[in-house]
Amino acid sequence: MIISASRRTDIPAFYSDWFINRVREGWCFVPNPLNYHQLSFVPLIPEEVAAIVFWSKNPAPLMKYLDEIDERGYRYYFQFTLNDYPEEFEPGLPSINERIGTFKKLSDRLGNPRVIWRYDPIIISNFTPANFHTAKFAQIADSLKGYTNRVMVSFVDYYQKTELRLEKLRKFGFEFENNFEQTPEASILMRELGEIAKHSGIEIFTCAEEVNFSSVGVTPGRCIDPDLIQQIWSIKGNEKKDPTQRSVCLCAVSKDIGINDTCLHGCTYCYATRKDEVARKRYSGHYPSSPVLWGDTRPLTPSEQARLVATRLI
């Protein structure tokens, strides 16, 4: 089983204490996103976890626990998002230089293949046109030369919740190109990003894009990638595409242990947070010692207890 930690929230940035407590216990509960009272039991012992994929914009708070995670025998890699947007888009993040420094420290510790750069999402607006992205991408790629082997890129998806969050920026003069990826200019931008990445020794892939940009040298990729897991650790992972993700997402099956509406970065394009005030309220009701990241808990069932006894966790 591959653990996703997490598409739904930034566990390394805000919930690293909770995560290490669950690693120590060897299990957690995860609520059904459509019914938070329906909890699933997820084993987290190394013998049952092929790898952990961390998704983060600021994994610095988790780094103090990496020695312990290593000693317990877990395999893991990072999907590390690095954009350099105006503060209006990403108000809750450290400076780009601080985040690049964290990226380099993480890469020095883990090795290039285990820290993947995400330049995601690409938002085309009157303040962030295509040439904004080529310039910012080139600057970050140059800084990360020798520190990563792979970058994932994708255009923003204008889901209803994203549109609602971006509406506040429209009031301040921001204008967005909703279907930019369908235009010839998108292929030009992708080709330019591909050339920049190649110059820095970085492979470039798209993430869950409706448009296939292979003709300009940017092929579809997988963020949760069993081939990468096999390459790094020589273990065979489940190749099956995750049916719970969109049809254009090529990621393998994984179990996500995060919860929506709990991230505090406040990014105005966020897919996983409806309202920042909801996220702050949930964070204030979060307990690092709880078996679930946020929400109600329940007792272990007899079968869950038996499973823990069998693995000598209790």
C-alpha positions, 0 to 999 in steps of 0.5 A: 500500500502507498500512503499519500500524505496528502493531496488534501492538506499539507501534513508536513507543514502543519501536522507533522507532530500528528503524523509522527505520533501515528507512525509510532502507534502504527495506524490512523483513522481516515474519515470518508470525505463525504461523511466525516463520521465514517472512519477507515482504519489505515495500518501504517507499519513499515511492513504494510507500507510500500512507500509514503508520498509527502505533498508539501509547500513547506516540509521544514517542520517534518524534517526533525522527524526524518531520522526517526522515520528512517530508523523505523524503516519507512520508504518515502519521497516528497512532492515539493511545490515551489512557485514564486507567485505574488503574495495575493496567490500564496499569502501564507508561505515563507519566502521563495528563497527560504523554501528553496533552501529547505528543498536543497537541505531535503535533497542533500539528505535524501538524494535527488530522486526523492525530492520532486519539484512541482511547478503547479498550478500554472495560473495565467492572468494579467498579473502572471502571463506566460512570460512571467512563468518562463522567467520564474520557472527558469530562476527556480530551475537554475536554483535547483540544478543538481538538487532534483531530477524531476519536475511536475507541471500543470495548469490550474483547474477552475473548479467551483471552489477555486472560482469562488476563492479567486473571485476576491482577486477579481475584485482587485483587478485580476483577470484569469484565462480559464482555458489557456491550456487549450490554446496554441500559446500553451504549447509554446509555454510548455515547450519553453518550460521543457527546454529550461528544465532540460538545460538544468538536467531535470525531466519534466512531466505534466500532472493530470492534464487534459491536453497531451503536450508530448509533441512539444517534449512534455509527457504525462507523468505520475506523482504517485509512481510505482516505477519510481518506487521500484527504481529507488528501493527495488520493490514492486508496487501496485501499478493499478491506476487509482480509480478515485482520481480523475481519468487524466490522472495517471497516479497509482492506487494509494490511501490518502490520510489527510482531510480537506479544509485543514490547510493554513497556507491560504492559497487563493487557488486551492482545490482542497480548502473551501474557506480559510476560516473553516481551515483555521477552525479545524486546525484549532480543534486538532489534537496531535495525539488523536488517531484522526487528523481532525474530527470525531474518533471511535474505538477500535473494532475487534478485528482492528485490535486483532490486526494490531495484536498480530503485528505486535503493535499492542 
